[in-house]
């Protein structure tokens, strides 16, 4: 009972801190630890991400236009003719707002950025507390149990987002799928289980879920460029997980780039943001080569 009371106080204090300090710091993005005593103690820092619990709307079947209750994604429109899209998936407990402004400054003018917010659900790792989460997390152990059903359902949501862009006239080969932490894990899994080629994959401070299913389930995107980024002092998603993921991906993918950031924890930094910008700029498929309509 004392622990539960202390936990509620911790959450209340963190919400209050976020009310007072909402300045968006483009130099650092961190996984939100406020919902879990375990993650809070391990991380040792307070996240600046705003606290949001919203109702949702998102396509679950693009072809039939069936809608579920979801929150609207944060969308940064292209400032010239829209010919490519970047879809970015946030980490556990965050929302689509957490990365939006930084990504808007990184992308070329013809690229639209979509930052959806994960469904609010109970998370086993966090004592069943409800929070934005792409899928259930059951363990911090690299050999611990995984919730395959919720991972696959989350991938279906991402595939629907891609299909929605295609329905709007954007080829899959002009769509980049990216994410941080749990969102990066989902981005990797969704890209590898998506049958059509994507422009690129960006995976930040993350791992490949259901790794025992690969390479067998890698039905597409084996030749798609991948940028993996990881701080070597990450206490939440250990650096060795990122290394192991890179080693596995290199067994069946042809364009893997792994970047290490010295002294960086479960966060982003200026150097990483610059690497992301340069990676996007190197994707020739994202160059604005489609002629303007007359």
C-alpha positions as CSV (number, residue, x, y, z in Angstrom):
1,X,0.0,0.0,0.0
2,X,2.9,2.4,0.8
3,X,4.5,1.6,-2.5
4,X,1.2,2.3,-4.4
5,X,0.8,5.6,-2.6
6,X,4.4,6.6,-3.4
7,X,3.8,5.6,-7.0
8,X,0.7,7.9,-7.3
9,X,2.7,10.8,-5.9
10,X,5.5,10.2,-8.3
11,X,3.1,10.3,-11.3
12,X,1.4,13.4,-10.0
13,X,4.8,15.2,-9.5
14,X,5.8,14.2,-13.0
15,X,2.6,15.5,-14.6
16,X,3.1,18.8,-12.7
17,X,6.7,19.0,-13.9
18,X,5.6,18.5,-17.5
19,X,3.0,21.3,-17.0
20,X,5.7,23.7,-16.0
21,X,8.4,22.6,-18.5
22,X,6.9,22.1,-21.9
23,X,9.7,23.7,-23.8
24,X,10.5,21.4,-26.8
25,X,14.2,20.5,-26.6
26,X,15.3,19.3,-30.1
27,X,18.6,18.2,-28.6
28,X,17.3,15.3,-26.6
29,X,14.3,12.9,-26.8
30,X,13.9,10.2,-24.1
31,X,11.6,7.3,-23.5
32,X,8.9,8.3,-21.1
33,X,9.6,6.6,-17.7
34,X,6.9,8.2,-15.6
35,X,4.4,5.3,-15.8
36,X,6.7,2.6,-14.4
37,X,8.5,2.6,-11.0
38,X,11.0,0.2,-12.6
39,X,11.7,2.3,-15.6
40,X,11.8,5.4,-13.5
41,X,14.5,4.0,-11.2
42,X,16.5,2.6,-14.0
43,X,16.5,5.7,-16.2
44,X,17.4,8.2,-13.5
45,X,15.9,11.2,-15.3
46,X,12.7,13.1,-15.8
47,X,11.2,13.2,-19.3
48,X,10.1,16.4,-20.8
49,X,7.4,14.8,-22.9
50,X,3.9,16.2,-22.3
51,X,1.3,13.9,-20.7
52,X,-1.5,13.0,-23.1
53,X,-4.3,10.5,-22.9
54,X,-6.6,10.9,-25.8
55,X,-9.3,9.2,-27.7
56,X,-8.2,7.8,-31.1
57,X,-9.2,7.5,-34.7
58,X,-7.2,5.5,-37.3
59,X,-7.9,3.2,-40.2
60,X,-7.7,-0.5,-39.3
61,X,-8.9,-1.6,-42.8
62,X,-8.1,1.1,-45.4
63,X,-9.9,-0.7,-48.2
64,X,-13.2,-0.8,-46.3
65,X,-12.7,2.4,-44.4
66,X,-13.5,0.8,-41.0
67,X,-12.6,3.2,-38.1
68,X,-11.8,2.5,-34.5
69,X,-11.6,5.1,-31.7
70,X,-8.1,6.5,-32.0
71,X,-6.5,9.9,-31.7
72,X,-5.6,11.9,-34.8
73,X,-1.9,11.7,-35.7
74,X,0.3,14.7,-35.7
75,X,0.7,15.6,-39.4
76,X,3.3,18.1,-40.7
77,X,2.3,18.9,-44.3
78,X,4.8,19.2,-47.1
79,X,5.7,22.8,-47.9
80,X,5.9,22.1,-51.6
81,X,4.1,19.4,-53.7
82,X,3.7,16.3,-51.5
83,X,5.6,13.4,-53.2
84,X,6.9,11.4,-50.2
85,X,6.0,10.6,-46.6
86,X,7.9,9.9,-43.4
87,X,5.9,7.9,-40.8
88,X,7.5,8.1,-37.3
89,X,6.4,5.9,-34.3
90,X,7.1,7.2,-30.8
91,X,8.3,5.3,-27.7
92,X,6.4,3.9,-24.8
93,X,4.3,6.4,-22.9
94,X,4.9,9.2,-25.4
95,X,2.6,10.6,-28.1
96,X,3.0,11.8,-31.7
97,X,3.7,15.3,-30.4
98,X,7.0,14.2,-28.8
99,X,9.1,14.1,-32.0
100,X,7.0,16.1,-34.5
101,X,8.8,19.5,-34.4
102,X,12.3,18.0,-34.7
103,X,11.3,15.8,-37.6
104,X,9.7,18.8,-39.4
105,X,13.1,20.5,-39.5
106,X,14.9,17.4,-40.7
107,X,12.8,16.4,-43.7
108,X,12.9,17.9,-47.3
109,X,10.1,20.3,-48.2
110,X,8.2,17.8,-50.4
111,X,8.0,15.2,-47.6
112,X,5.0,14.9,-45.3
113,X,5.6,13.7,-41.7
114,X,3.0,11.6,-39.9
115,X,3.5,11.0,-36.2
116,X,0.6,8.8,-34.9
117,X,0.0,8.2,-31.2
118,X,-0.2,4.6,-29.9
119,X,-3.4,3.2,-28.4
120,X,-3.8,3.5,-24.7
121,X,-3.6,0.0,-23.2
122,X,-2.5,-1.8,-20.0
123,X,1.2,-2.7,-20.1
124,X,2.3,-5.7,-18.1
125,X,5.8,-4.4,-17.4
126,X,4.3,-1.3,-15.8
127,X,2.0,-3.2,-13.4
128,X,-0.9,-3.1,-15.8
129,X,-1.0,0.7,-15.8
130,X,-2.7,2.1,-19.0
131,X,-0.6,4.3,-21.2
132,X,0.1,4.9,-24.9
133,X,1.8,1.7,-26.1
134,X,2.1,0.1,-29.5
135,X,2.0,-3.4,-28.0
136,X,2.2,-5.0,-24.5
137,X,5.7,-5.3,-23.0
138,X,6.1,-8.2,-20.6
139,X,9.8,-8.2,-19.7
140,X,13.0,-6.2,-19.8
141,X,14.9,-9.5,-20.4
142,X,16.2,-10.0,-23.9
143,X,15.0,-13.7,-23.7
144,X,11.8,-12.8,-21.9
145,X,8.2,-13.5,-23.2
146,X,6.8,-11.3,-26.0
147,X,3.1,-10.6,-26.8
148,X,3.1,-11.8,-30.4
149,X,-0.6,-11.1,-30.9
150,X,-0.4,-7.4,-29.9
151,X,2.8,-6.9,-31.9
152,X,1.1,-8.2,-35.0
153,X,-2.0,-6.1,-34.4
154,X,0.3,-3.1,-34.1
155,X,2.0,-3.9,-37.4
156,X,-1.4,-4.1,-39.0
157,X,-2.1,-0.5,-37.9
158,X,1.2,0.6,-39.4
159,X,0.5,-1.3,-42.6
160,X,-2.9,0.5,-42.7
161,X,-1.1,3.9,-42.4
162,X,1.1,3.0,-45.3
163,X,-1.9,1.9,-47.3
164,X,-3.7,5.1,-46.6
165,X,-0.7,7.1,-48.1
166,X,-0.7,4.8,-51.1
167,X,-4.5,5.4,-51.6
168,X,-3.6,9.1,-51.6
169,X,-1.1,8.7,-54.5
170,X,2.2,8.1,-52.7
171,X,4.1,5.0,-53.8
172,X,5.4,2.7,-51.1
173,X,8.9,3.3,-52.5
174,X,8.5,6.9,-51.4
175,X,7.6,6.2,-47.8
176,X,10.1,6.0,-44.9
177,X,9.2,4.1,-41.8
178,X,10.9,5.2,-38.6
179,X,10.6,5.1,-34.8
180,X,12.3,5.4,-31.4
181,X,12.5,2.7,-28.7
182,X,9.2,0.6,-28.8
183,X,8.2,2.6,-31.9
184,X,11.5,1.7,-33.6
185,X,10.9,-2.0,-32.8
186,X,7.5,-1.7,-34.4
187,X,8.9,0.1,-37.4
188,X,11.5,-2.6,-38.0
189,X,8.9,-5.4,-37.6
190,X,6.3,-3.7,-39.7
191,X,8.7,-2.9,-42.5
192,X,10.1,-6.5,-42.7
193,X,6.6,-8.0,-42.7
194,X,5.3,-5.5,-45.4
195,X,5.4,-7.1,-48.9
196,X,6.1,-3.9,-50.9
197,X,9.4,-2.1,-51.0
198,X,9.8,1.1,-48.8
199,X,12.2,4.0,-49.3
200,X,14.0,3.5,-46.0
201,X,13.8,2.4,-42.4
202,X,15.1,4.4,-39.4
203,X,15.4,2.5,-36.1
204,X,16.5,4.5,-33.0
205,X,17.5,3.0,-29.6
206,X,15.6,-0.2,-30.4
207,X,15.5,-3.9,-31.1
208,X,13.8,-6.3,-33.4
209,X,10.7,-8.0,-31.7
210,X,9.9,-11.7,-32.4
211,X,13.5,-12.0,-33.7
212,X,13.2,-15.8,-33.8
213,X,10.7,-15.4,-36.7
214,X,13.4,-13.9,-38.9
215,X,14.6,-14.1,-41.6
216,X,11.7,-16.4,-42.5
217,X,9.0,-13.7,-42.1
218,X,11.0,-11.0,-43.9
219,X,8.7,-11.0,-46.9
220,X,9.8,-7.6,-48.1
221,X,12.3,-4.8,-47.8
222,X,15.4,-7.0,-47.7
223,X,17.1,-4.5,-50.0
224,X,15.7,-1.4,-48.3
225,X,18.3,1.0,-46.6
226,X,18.2,0.9,-42.8
227,X,19.7,3.4,-40.4
228,X,20.1,2.1,-36.9
229,X,21.2,4.5,-34.1
230,X,22.0,3.6,-30.5
231,X,23.6,5.3,-27.5
232,X,26.3,3.1,-25.9
233,X,25.1,4.1,-22.4
234,X,21.4,3.1,-22.8
235,X,20.1,1.7,-19.5
236,X,16.6,0.8,-20.9
237,X,17.2,-0.8,-24.3
238,X,20.8,-2.0,-23.8
239,X,23.3,-1.1,-26.5
240,X,24.0,-4.8,-26.9
241,X,20.4,-5.3,-28.1
242,X,21.0,-2.8,-30.8
243,X,24.2,-4.6,-31.8
244,X,22.6,-8.0,-31.8
245,X,19.7,-6.6,-33.9
246,X,22.2,-5.2,-36.4
247,X,24.0,-8.5,-36.6
248,X,20.8,-10.4,-37.3
249,X,19.6,-7.9,-39.9
250,X,22.9,-8.1,-41.8
251,X,22.3,-11.9,-42.3
252,X,19.4,-11.2,-44.7
253,X,19.4,-7.5,-45.5
254,X,21.8,-5.7,-47.8
255,X,22.0,-2.1,-46.6
256,X,22.4,-1.8,-42.9
257,X,24.1,1.2,-41.3
258,X,24.7,1.1,-37.5
259,X,25.6,4.4,-35.7
260,X,26.9,4.5,-32.2
261,X,26.7,7.6,-29.9
262,X,29.3,7.7,-27.1
263,X,27.9,8.6,-23.7
264,X,24.3,8.8,-24.9
265,X,21.6,7.1,-22.8
266,X,18.1,6.2,-23.9
267,X,17.9,9.4,-25.8
268,X,18.6,11.3,-29.0
269,X,21.3,13.9,-29.6
270,X,22.3,16.5,-32.1
271,X,24.7,14.1,-33.9
272,X,22.0,11.5,-34.3
273,X,19.5,14.1,-35.7
274,X,22.1,15.2,-38.2
275,X,22.7,11.5,-39.2
276,X,19.0,11.1,-39.7
277,X,18.8,14.2,-41.9
278,X,21.7,13.0,-44.0
279,X,20.3,9.5,-44.3
280,X,17.0,10.9,-45.6
281,X,18.8,13.1,-48.0
282,X,20.8,10.1,-49.4
283,X,17.6,8.2,-50.3
284,X,17.5,9.0,-54.0
285,X,13.9,7.8,-54.2
286,X,12.9,10.7,-51.9
287,X,14.4,13.3,-54.1
288,X,11.6,15.4,-55.6
289,X,11.9,14.0,-59.1
290,X,8.2,13.7,-59.9
291,X,7.5,16.6,-62.3
292,X,5.0,19.2,-61.2
293,X,1.5,18.9,-62.7
294,X,0.7,21.6,-65.3
